[in-house]
Amino acid sequence: MTGAGPGPVFLVAQQAAGVIAAKHRGDFPGAEELLVSMGDETTRTRGFCLLAELALSLIRSQTGQSMDELIQELTLLMAEIAGQPGSTAA
């Protein structure tokens, strides 16, 4: 991913949102195809990181929580889910 501006990163973040949307629709082959088309691992990682930041910013604007509060809540939720029987996390 080259380029001087934020454009390429935002495009990949949009594709990352598309991957998540496809998975939630049950279109796992489509999600996989889109994921592969996003480029190398670094490019995908940057896209998903930007998507996560934007999603957390949206939640923060709705709840009034600080980013630190949201991250702490998210971390606790992930630990809870990972500790549940049958969890695929880990």
C-alpha positions as CSV (number, residue, x, y, z in Angstrom):
1,M,0.0,0.0,0.0
2,T,1.7,3.1,-1.2
3,G,0.4,6.7,-1.5
4,A,0.9,10.0,0.2
5,G,-2.6,10.5,1.7
6,P,-5.0,8.6,3.8
7,G,-7.0,7.4,0.8
8,P,-5.5,3.9,0.4
9,V,-5.9,3.2,4.2
10,F,-9.5,4.3,4.1
11,L,-10.2,2.1,1.1
12,V,-8.8,-0.9,2.9
13,A,-10.8,0.0,6.1
14,Q,-14.0,0.1,3.9
15,Q,-13.0,-3.3,2.5
16,A,-12.5,-4.6,6.1
17,A,-16.0,-3.4,6.9
18,G,-17.2,-5.3,3.9
19,V,-15.5,-8.5,5.2
20,I,-17.4,-8.1,8.5
21,A,-20.7,-7.4,6.8
22,A,-20.3,-10.4,4.5
23,K,-19.5,-12.7,7.4
24,H,-22.6,-11.5,9.3
25,R,-24.7,-12.2,6.2
26,G,-23.3,-15.7,6.2
27,D,-21.4,-15.1,3.0
28,F,-18.1,-16.7,4.2
29,P,-16.7,-17.3,0.7
30,G,-17.4,-13.7,-0.2
31,A,-15.7,-12.5,3.0
32,E,-12.7,-14.6,2.3
33,E,-12.5,-13.4,-1.3
34,L,-12.6,-9.8,-0.2
35,L,-10.1,-10.4,2.6
36,V,-7.6,-11.9,0.1
37,S,-8.1,-9.0,-2.3
38,M,-7.1,-6.5,0.4
39,G,-3.4,-7.1,-0.1
40,D,-0.7,-8.3,2.2
41,E,-0.9,-8.8,5.9
42,T,0.4,-5.3,6.8
43,T,-2.2,-3.7,4.6
44,R,-5.0,-5.7,6.0
45,T,-3.8,-5.0,9.6
46,R,-3.8,-1.3,8.9
47,G,-7.2,-1.4,7.4
48,F,-8.7,-3.3,10.4
49,C,-6.9,-1.1,12.9
50,L,-8.4,2.0,11.2
51,L,-11.9,0.4,11.2
52,A,-11.6,-0.4,14.9
53,E,-10.6,3.1,15.7
54,L,-13.4,4.6,13.7
55,A,-15.9,2.2,15.3
56,L,-14.7,3.0,18.8
57,S,-14.8,6.8,18.0
58,L,-18.4,6.3,16.9
59,I,-19.3,4.5,20.1
60,R,-17.4,7.2,22.1
61,S,-19.4,10.0,20.5
62,Q,-22.7,8.1,21.3
63,T,-21.8,7.2,24.9
64,G,-19.6,10.1,26.1
65,Q,-17.1,7.6,27.4
66,S,-13.3,8.2,27.1
67,M,-11.4,6.0,24.7
68,D,-9.6,4.5,27.7
69,E,-12.9,3.6,29.3
70,L,-14.1,2.0,26.1
71,I,-10.9,0.0,25.7
72,Q,-11.1,-1.2,29.2
73,E,-14.7,-2.3,28.7
74,L,-13.8,-4.0,25.5
75,T,-10.8,-5.8,27.1
76,L,-13.0,-7.1,29.9
77,L,-15.6,-8.3,27.4
78,M,-13.0,-10.1,25.4
79,A,-11.6,-11.8,28.5
80,E,-15.1,-12.9,29.5
81,I,-15.9,-14.3,26.1
82,A,-12.5,-16.1,25.9
83,G,-13.3,-17.7,29.3
84,Q,-16.6,-19.1,28.2
85,P,-16.9,-22.9,27.4
86,G,-16.9,-23.5,23.7
87,S,-15.2,-20.2,22.9
88,T,-13.0,-20.2,19.8
89,A,-11.1,-17.2,21.1
90,A,-7.4,-17.9,22.0
